[in-house]
Amino acid sequence: MLNWQQIDTVLLDMDGTLLDLHFDNQFWLELIPQKISEQKGISFTQAKAELFERYQKVEGQIEWYCLDYWQKELNLPIVELKAEIQHLISIRPDVPEFLTALKNAGKNLVMLTNAHPNSLSLKIERTQIDTYLDLLISTHEFGISKEHQELWKQLQQRIEFDPSRTLFVDDSLTILRAAKEFGVAHLLAVANPDSNKQHVQTMEFLGITDYRTLLPIE
């Protein structure tokens, strides 16, 4: 398990890590295909197939996470549509106790998300997740996503963290591998990012389904 004595900084993803990914999956995999179906007069299945093709073209790039990009690409009011199902935005139930314990143990808590600033603002408004954290950073500030080494270099310049004494938590194996390549020593994968879906395999990473199993933090 984790050796907390060797960890000073904890970098945490947002969607699927601190917040339930159910909202995002419902938005991008259900609501948006439905709107495209209505907009183009095609079936939901056709709309979903068309969208997946578009998603794959920019997957892992900053555009994939950019609401402005998708608003232009799809000719849909993306920000307003998110508000339609904002009641689905929620903190994972195991997160408050975990973050409080980290804070009480003197760890530096930084949220590092690929989410667009507008999405981040909506989620903070709904959850007040910022009250548990020392700093919130959207990778849109750098114009590059967590999948890329350049982001990690710029992040280190921005917050001066020591990779050898840092824990990074994410639900994306691709992003965890990028952090590992950069030299982040402690890595944790979330195996149940969406409360409405089955657990996923965390492969080469230590997996977690309930942060409370990591307590106490000493």
C-alpha positions as CSV (number, residue, x, y, z in Angstrom):
1,M,0.0,0.0,0.0
2,L,1.0,3.7,0.2
3,N,3.7,4.9,2.5
4,W,2.4,8.3,3.6
5,Q,5.7,9.2,5.2
6,Q,7.2,9.4,1.6
7,I,4.4,11.7,0.2
8,D,4.2,15.5,0.5
9,T,2.1,16.4,-2.4
10,V,-1.1,14.7,-3.6
11,L,-2.3,15.5,-7.1
12,L,-5.9,14.5,-7.8
13,D,-7.9,14.3,-10.9
14,M,-11.5,15.5,-10.7
15,D,-14.0,13.6,-12.9
16,G,-14.1,9.9,-11.9
17,T,-11.6,10.5,-9.1
18,L,-13.1,13.1,-6.8
19,L,-16.4,13.3,-8.5
20,D,-18.6,10.5,-9.8
21,L,-18.1,10.1,-13.5
22,H,-21.8,9.3,-14.0
23,F,-22.6,12.9,-14.9
24,D,-19.9,13.1,-17.6
25,N,-20.9,9.7,-19.1
26,Q,-24.5,10.7,-19.2
27,F,-23.7,14.0,-20.8
28,W,-21.3,12.8,-23.5
29,L,-22.7,9.3,-24.2
30,E,-26.4,9.9,-23.8
31,L,-27.5,13.6,-23.8
32,I,-25.3,14.8,-26.6
33,P,-26.1,11.9,-29.0
34,Q,-29.7,12.5,-28.3
35,K,-29.4,16.2,-29.2
36,I,-27.4,15.3,-32.4
37,S,-30.2,12.8,-33.3
38,E,-32.8,15.6,-32.9
39,Q,-30.7,18.2,-34.7
40,K,-29.9,16.0,-37.8
41,G,-33.1,13.9,-37.8
42,I,-31.1,10.6,-37.5
43,S,-31.4,7.7,-35.2
44,F,-29.8,7.8,-31.7
45,T,-27.5,4.9,-32.8
46,Q,-26.4,6.8,-35.9
47,A,-25.7,9.9,-33.9
48,K,-23.7,8.0,-31.3
49,A,-21.6,6.3,-34.0
50,E,-20.9,9.7,-35.6
51,L,-20.0,11.3,-32.3
52,F,-17.6,8.4,-31.4
53,E,-15.8,8.9,-34.6
54,R,-15.4,12.6,-33.8
55,Y,-14.3,11.9,-30.2
56,Q,-11.6,9.4,-31.4
57,K,-10.0,12.0,-33.7
58,V,-9.1,14.3,-30.7
59,E,-9.0,11.8,-27.9
60,G,-6.1,12.6,-25.5
61,Q,-5.7,16.1,-26.9
62,I,-6.8,19.3,-25.1
63,E,-9.6,19.7,-27.7
64,W,-11.2,16.5,-26.4
65,Y,-11.8,18.3,-23.1
66,C,-12.6,21.8,-24.6
67,L,-16.3,22.9,-24.4
68,D,-15.6,25.7,-26.8
69,Y,-14.3,23.2,-29.3
70,W,-17.3,21.0,-29.1
71,Q,-19.7,23.9,-29.1
72,K,-18.3,24.9,-32.4
73,E,-17.9,21.4,-33.9
74,L,-21.4,20.2,-33.0
75,N,-23.2,23.5,-33.2
76,L,-24.8,22.9,-29.8
77,P,-24.9,25.1,-26.6
78,I,-22.7,22.7,-24.7
79,V,-22.4,24.8,-21.5
80,E,-26.2,25.3,-21.3
81,L,-26.8,21.6,-21.9
82,K,-24.6,20.7,-19.0
83,A,-26.8,22.7,-16.8
84,E,-29.8,20.5,-17.9
85,I,-28.4,17.5,-16.0
86,Q,-26.3,19.3,-13.4
87,H,-28.3,17.5,-10.6
88,L,-26.2,14.4,-11.5
89,I,-22.9,16.1,-10.4
90,S,-21.8,14.6,-7.1
91,I,-18.8,14.0,-5.0
92,R,-17.8,10.4,-4.4
93,P,-19.0,9.5,-0.9
94,D,-15.6,8.3,0.2
95,V,-13.9,11.6,-0.8
96,P,-14.6,14.1,2.0
97,E,-13.2,11.9,4.8
98,F,-10.2,11.1,2.6
99,L,-9.4,14.7,1.7
100,T,-9.9,15.8,5.3
101,A,-7.5,13.2,6.5
102,L,-4.9,14.2,3.9
103,K,-5.3,17.9,5.0
104,N,-5.0,17.0,8.7
105,A,-1.8,15.1,7.9
106,G,-0.3,18.2,6.3
107,K,-0.3,17.1,2.7
108,N,-0.4,19.7,-0.1
109,L,-3.6,18.9,-2.1
110,V,-3.8,19.9,-5.7
111,M,-6.6,19.1,-8.1
112,L,-5.2,18.7,-11.6
113,T,-8.0,18.3,-14.2
114,N,-8.3,18.3,-17.9
115,A,-11.8,19.7,-17.5
116,H,-12.6,23.0,-19.3
117,P,-12.8,26.0,-16.9
118,N,-16.5,26.4,-17.5
119,S,-17.1,22.7,-16.5
120,L,-14.8,23.2,-13.5
121,S,-16.8,26.2,-12.4
122,L,-20.1,24.4,-12.7
123,K,-18.8,21.4,-10.7
124,I,-17.3,23.6,-7.9
125,E,-20.6,25.5,-7.7
126,R,-22.5,22.2,-7.3
127,T,-20.1,20.4,-4.9
128,Q,-17.9,23.0,-3.2
129,I,-15.0,20.4,-3.7
130,D,-12.6,23.4,-3.7
131,T,-13.1,23.8,0.1
132,Y,-11.0,20.6,0.6
133,L,-8.1,21.6,-1.6
134,D,-5.1,23.9,-1.6
135,L,-5.1,24.6,-5.3
136,L,-7.2,23.8,-8.4
137,I,-5.6,23.7,-11.8
138,S,-7.2,23.1,-15.2
139,T,-4.7,22.0,-17.9
140,H,-6.4,24.5,-20.2
141,E,-4.2,27.0,-18.4
142,F,-1.2,25.4,-20.2
143,G,-3.0,24.5,-23.5
144,I,-2.0,20.8,-23.2
145,S,-3.5,17.8,-21.5
146,K,-2.2,15.4,-18.8
147,E,-1.5,12.8,-21.4
148,H,1.6,14.7,-22.6
149,Q,5.0,15.1,-21.0
150,E,5.1,18.8,-21.7
151,L,2.2,19.4,-19.4
152,W,4.1,17.7,-16.5
153,K,7.1,19.8,-17.2
154,Q,5.1,23.0,-17.1
155,L,3.2,21.9,-14.0
156,Q,6.5,21.3,-12.1
157,Q,7.6,24.8,-13.0
158,R,4.2,26.1,-11.8
159,I,4.0,24.4,-8.4
160,E,7.5,23.1,-7.8
161,F,6.5,19.6,-6.6
162,D,9.0,16.8,-6.1
163,P,7.8,13.8,-8.3
164,S,9.6,11.4,-6.0
165,R,7.5,12.6,-3.1
166,T,4.2,13.0,-5.0
167,L,1.1,10.8,-5.2
168,F,-1.0,11.1,-8.3
169,V,-4.6,9.7,-8.4
170,D,-6.6,9.4,-11.6
171,D,-9.1,7.0,-13.3
172,S,-7.3,7.1,-16.7
173,L,-4.5,4.5,-17.2
174,T,-3.1,6.5,-20.1
175,I,-2.7,9.5,-17.9
176,L,-1.3,7.5,-15.0
177,R,1.3,6.1,-17.4
178,A,2.2,9.7,-18.5
179,A,2.7,10.6,-14.8
180,K,4.9,7.5,-14.3
181,E,7.0,8.4,-17.3
182,F,7.6,11.8,-15.8
183,G,8.8,10.2,-12.6
184,V,5.9,10.5,-10.3
185,A,6.7,7.8,-7.7
186,H,3.3,7.1,-6.1
187,L,0.4,6.3,-8.4
188,L,-3.2,5.2,-7.6
189,A,-5.9,4.2,-10.1
190,V,-9.6,4.6,-9.4
191,A,-11.3,1.3,-10.3
192,N,-14.9,2.6,-9.9
193,P,-15.1,6.0,-11.5
194,D,-18.8,5.7,-12.5
195,S,-21.0,4.6,-9.7
196,N,-23.5,3.2,-12.2
197,K,-21.0,1.0,-14.0
198,Q,-18.9,-2.1,-13.1
199,H,-15.4,-1.8,-11.7
200,V,-12.6,-1.6,-14.2
201,Q,-9.2,-3.3,-14.3
202,T,-6.4,-1.0,-13.1
203,M,-3.7,-3.1,-14.7
204,E,-0.2,-2.3,-13.5
205,F,-1.4,0.3,-11.0
206,L,-2.5,0.0,-7.4
207,G,-6.3,0.2,-7.6
208,I,-8.8,1.7,-5.2
209,T,-12.6,1.5,-5.0
210,D,-13.0,3.3,-1.6
211,Y,-10.5,5.8,-0.3
212,R,-11.4,5.1,3.3
213,T,-9.5,1.8,3.1
214,L,-6.3,4.0,2.9
215,L,-7.1,5.5,6.3
216,P,-5.6,6.4,8.7
217,I,-3.0,8.6,7.2
218,E,0.0,8.8,9.5
